[in-house]
Amino acid sequence: MSELLALDGLTKRFGGLTAVNAVSFSLERGEVVGLLGPNGSGKTTVLNMISGFLPPTGGRIALNGEAISGLRPNRIARKGVARTFQLVRALPSLTVAENVVTALAFGRRTLWGKAAHEAAHAHLAAVGLAGRADQPAGALTYIDQKRMELARALAAEPELLLLDEWLAGLNPTELRIGIDLILSLKERGITVLLVEHVMDAIRALCGRAIVMNAGRKIADGPTAETLRDPEVVRAYLGDGHA
């Protein structure tokens, strides 16, 4: 494997608050890595800087060896980074296919018209929404909204996919569907960095976990080993459990 993403001393301050404090890690191509930590530890802020929604205060982000720190989101997307959000951002007045077509218009290969609709149907089929393309997006169930959001992210043809609590709020049956979908991305060679609180999913998906607390990276290693780390246990459960 070769390195796809590298963070070096990544820092974000909001006024006097340091939300991310000199965080460094790298991802190899094809990895599925969990980015874990208690609420408020800085995980989503890291995703926001990688994807360009927030400029770093300090440090460097490199994709394929090229600095992307501080570039606008559309430029980073065209270089091969896609993401989902904690809350699904559907366009409810459009059809399911039209939601994906809007992503295709701004992806790495700009597609319009018939080519875009054909590609949208293919992406929807890949996430289990074949036959739902012409339905209103606002009528989808929660799990199907998640599927549509994933299809939109895949429409950008990413090398790196950032999933921000994509599995949150799913029941056990839906969770199994979601885990299988993410495993299918790994089979396609897409590198995945996921922020997640569902530990069953982390254990099923991630060979490696990175843990943050209070803006700092406190652990990085094989998932089972990392989740047993006393500092990680303290971060999640308090001193009495370490």
Secondary structure as a PSIPRED ss2 file (coil, helix, strand):
# PSIPRED VFORMAT (PSIPRED V4.0)

   1 M C   1.000  0.000  0.000
   2 S C   1.000  0.000  0.000
   3 E E   0.000  0.000  1.000
   4 L E   0.000  0.000  1.000
   5 L E   0.000  0.000  1.000
   6 A E   0.000  0.000  1.000
   7 L E   0.000  0.000  1.000
   8 D E   0.000  0.000  1.000
   9 G E   0.000  0.000  1.000
  10 L E   0.000  0.000  1.000
  11 T E   0.000  0.000  1.000
  12 K E   0.000  0.000  1.000
  13 R E   0.000  0.000  1.000
  14 F E   0.000  0.000  1.000
  15 G C   1.000  0.000  0.000
  16 G C   1.000  0.000  0.000
  17 L E   0.000  0.000  1.000
  18 T E   0.000  0.000  1.000
  19 A E   0.000  0.000  1.000
  20 V E   0.000  0.000  1.000
  21 N E   0.000  0.000  1.000
  22 A E   0.000  0.000  1.000
  23 V E   0.000  0.000  1.000
  24 S E   0.000  0.000  1.000
  25 F E   0.000  0.000  1.000
  26 S E   0.000  0.000  1.000
  27 L E   0.000  0.000  1.000
  28 E E   0.000  0.000  1.000
  29 R C   1.000  0.000  0.000
  30 G C   1.000  0.000  0.000
  31 E C   1.000  0.000  0.000
  32 V E   0.000  0.000  1.000
  33 V E   0.000  0.000  1.000
  34 G E   0.000  0.000  1.000
  35 L E   0.000  0.000  1.000
  36 L E   0.000  0.000  1.000
  37 G C   1.000  0.000  0.000
  38 P C   1.000  0.000  0.000
  39 N C   1.000  0.000  0.000
  40 G C   1.000  0.000  0.000
  41 S C   1.000  0.000  0.000
  42 G C   1.000  0.000  0.000
  43 K H   0.000  1.000  0.000
  44 T H   0.000  1.000  0.000
  45 T H   0.000  1.000  0.000
  46 V H   0.000  1.000  0.000
  47 L H   0.000  1.000  0.000
  48 N H   0.000  1.000  0.000
  49 M H   0.000  1.000  0.000
  50 I H   0.000  1.000  0.000
  51 S C   1.000  0.000  0.000
  52 G C   1.000  0.000  0.000
  53 F C   1.000  0.000  0.000
  54 L C   1.000  0.000  0.000
  55 P C   1.000  0.000  0.000
  56 P C   1.000  0.000  0.000
  57 T C   1.000  0.000  0.000
  58 G E   0.000  0.000  1.000
  59 G E   0.000  0.000  1.000
  60 R E   0.000  0.000  1.000
  61 I E   0.000  0.000  1.000
  62 A E   0.000  0.000  1.000
  63 L E   0.000  0.000  1.000
  64 N C   1.000  0.000  0.000
  65 G C   1.000  0.000  0.000
  66 E E   0.000  0.000  1.000
  67 A E   0.000  0.000  1.000
  68 I C   1.000  0.000  0.000
  69 S C   1.000  0.000  0.000
  70 G C   1.000  0.000  0.000
  71 L C   1.000  0.000  0.000
  72 R C   1.000  0.000  0.000
  73 P H   0.000  1.000  0.000
  74 N H   0.000  1.000  0.000
  75 R H   0.000  1.000  0.000
  76 I H   0.000  1.000  0.000
  77 A H   0.000  1.000  0.000
  78 R H   0.000  1.000  0.000
  79 K C   1.000  0.000  0.000
  80 G C   1.000  0.000  0.000
  81 V E   0.000  0.000  1.000
  82 A E   0.000  0.000  1.000
  83 R E   0.000  0.000  1.000
  84 T C   1.000  0.000  0.000
  85 F C   1.000  0.000  0.000
  86 Q C   1.000  0.000  0.000
  87 L C   1.000  0.000  0.000
  88 V C   1.000  0.000  0.000
  89 R C   1.000  0.000  0.000
  90 A C   1.000  0.000  0.000
  91 L C   1.000  0.000  0.000
  92 P C   1.000  0.000  0.000
  93 S C   1.000  0.000  0.000
  94 L C   1.000  0.000  0.000
  95 T E   0.000  0.000  1.000
  96 V H   0.000  1.000  0.000
  97 A H   0.000  1.000  0.000
  98 E H   0.000  1.000  0.000
  99 N H   0.000  1.000  0.000
 100 V H   0.000  1.000  0.000
 101 V H   0.000  1.000  0.000
 102 T H   0.000  1.000  0.000
 103 A H   0.000  1.000  0.000
 104 L H   0.000  1.000  0.000
 105 A C   1.000  0.000  0.000
 106 F C   1.000  0.000  0.000
 107 G C   1.000  0.000  0.000
 108 R C   1.000  0.000  0.000
 109 R C   1.000  0.000  0.000
 110 T C   1.000  0.000  0.000
 111 L C   1.000  0.000  0.000
 112 W C   1.000  0.000  0.000
 113 G H   0.000  1.000  0.000
 114 K H   0.000  1.000  0.000
 115 A H   0.000  1.000  0.000
 116 A H   0.000  1.000  0.000
 117 H H   0.000  1.000  0.000
 118 E H   0.000  1.000  0.000
 119 A H   0.000  1.000  0.000
 120 A H   0.000  1.000  0.000
 121 H H   0.000  1.000  0.000
 122 A H   0.000  1.000  0.000
 123 H H   0.000  1.000  0.000
 124 L H   0.000  1.000  0.000
 125 A H   0.000  1.000  0.000
 126 A H   0.000  1.000  0.000
 127 V C   1.000  0.000  0.000
 128 G C   1.000  0.000  0.000
 129 L C   1.000  0.000  0.000
 130 A C   1.000  0.000  0.000
 131 G C   1.000  0.000  0.000
 132 R C   1.000  0.000  0.000
 133 A C   1.000  0.000  0.000
 134 D C   1.000  0.000  0.000
 135 Q C   1.000  0.000  0.000
 136 P E   0.000  0.000  1.000
 137 A H   0.000  1.000  0.000
 138 G H   0.000  1.000  0.000
 139 A H   0.000  1.000  0.000
 140 L C   1.000  0.000  0.000
 141 T C   1.000  0.000  0.000
 142 Y H   0.000  1.000  0.000
 143 I H   0.000  1.000  0.000
 144 D H   0.000  1.000  0.000
 145 Q H   0.000  1.000  0.000
 146 K H   0.000  1.000  0.000
 147 R H   0.000  1.000  0.000
 148 M H   0.000  1.000  0.000
 149 E H   0.000  1.000  0.000
 150 L H   0.000  1.000  0.000
 151 A H   0.000  1.000  0.000
 152 R H   0.000  1.000  0.000
 153 A H   0.000  1.000  0.000
 154 L H   0.000  1.000  0.000
 155 A H   0.000  1.000  0.000
 156 A C   1.000  0.000  0.000
 157 E C   1.000  0.000  0.000
 158 P C   1.000  0.000  0.000
 159 E C   1.000  0.000  0.000
 160 L E   0.000  0.000  1.000
 161 L E   0.000  0.000  1.000
 162 L E   0.000  0.000  1.000
 163 L E   0.000  0.000  1.000
 164 D E   0.000  0.000  1.000
 165 E C   1.000  0.000  0.000
 166 W C   1.000  0.000  0.000
 167 L C   1.000  0.000  0.000
 168 A C   1.000  0.000  0.000
 169 G C   1.000  0.000  0.000
 170 L C   1.000  0.000  0.000
 171 N C   1.000  0.000  0.000
 172 P H   0.000  1.000  0.000
 173 T H   0.000  1.000  0.000
 174 E H   0.000  1.000  0.000
 175 L H   0.000  1.000  0.000
 176 R H   0.000  1.000  0.000
 177 I H   0.000  1.000  0.000
 178 G H   0.000  1.000  0.000
 179 I H   0.000  1.000  0.000
 180 D H   0.000  1.000  0.000
 181 L H   0.000  1.000  0.000
 182 I H   0.000  1.000  0.000
 183 L H   0.000  1.000  0.000
 184 S H   0.000  1.000  0.000
 185 L H   0.000  1.000  0.000
 186 K H   0.000  1.000  0.000
 187 E H   0.000  1.000  0.000
 188 R C   1.000  0.000  0.000
 189 G C   1.000  0.000  0.000
 190 I C   1.000  0.000  0.000
 191 T E   0.000  0.000  1.000
 192 V E   0.000  0.000  1.000
 193 L E   0.000  0.000  1.000
 194 L E   0.000  0.000  1.000
 195 V E   0.000  0.000  1.000
 196 E C   1.000  0.000  0.000
 197 H C   1.000  0.000  0.000
 198 V C   1.000  0.000  0.000
 199 M H   0.000  1.000  0.000
 200 D H   0.000  1.000  0.000
 201 A H   0.000  1.000  0.000
 202 I H   0.000  1.000  0.000
 203 R H   0.000  1.000  0.000
 204 A H   0.000  1.000  0.000
 205 L H   0.000  1.000  0.000
 206 C C   1.000  0.000  0.000
 207 G C   1.000  0.000  0.000
 208 R E   0.000  0.000  1.000
 209 A E   0.000  0.000  1.000
 210 I E   0.000  0.000  1.000
 211 V E   0.000  0.000  1.000
 212 M E   0.000  0.000  1.000
 213 N E   0.000  0.000  1.000
 214 A C   1.000  0.000  0.000
 215 G C   1.000  0.000  0.000
 216 R E   0.000  0.000  1.000
 217 K E   0.000  0.000  1.000
 218 I E   0.000  0.000  1.000
 219 A E   0.000  0.000  1.000
 220 D E   0.000  0.000  1.000
 221 G E   0.000  0.000  1.000
 222 P E   0.000  0.000  1.000
 223 T H   0.000  1.000  0.000
 224 A H   0.000  1.000  0.000
 225 E H   0.000  1.000  0.000
 226 T H   0.000  1.000  0.000
 227 L H   0.000  1.000  0.000
 228 R H   0.000  1.000  0.000
 229 D C   1.000  0.000  0.000
 230 P H   0.000  1.000  0.000
 231 E H   0.000  1.000  0.000
 232 V H   0.000  1.000  0.000
 233 V H   0.000  1.000  0.000
 234 R H   0.000  1.000  0.000
 235 A H   0.000  1.000  0.000
 236 Y H   0.000  1.000  0.000
 237 L H   0.000  1.000  0.000
 238 G C   1.000  0.000  0.000
 239 D H   0.000  1.000  0.000
 240 G H   0.000  1.000  0.000
 241 H H   0.000  1.000  0.000
 242 A C   1.000  0.000  0.000
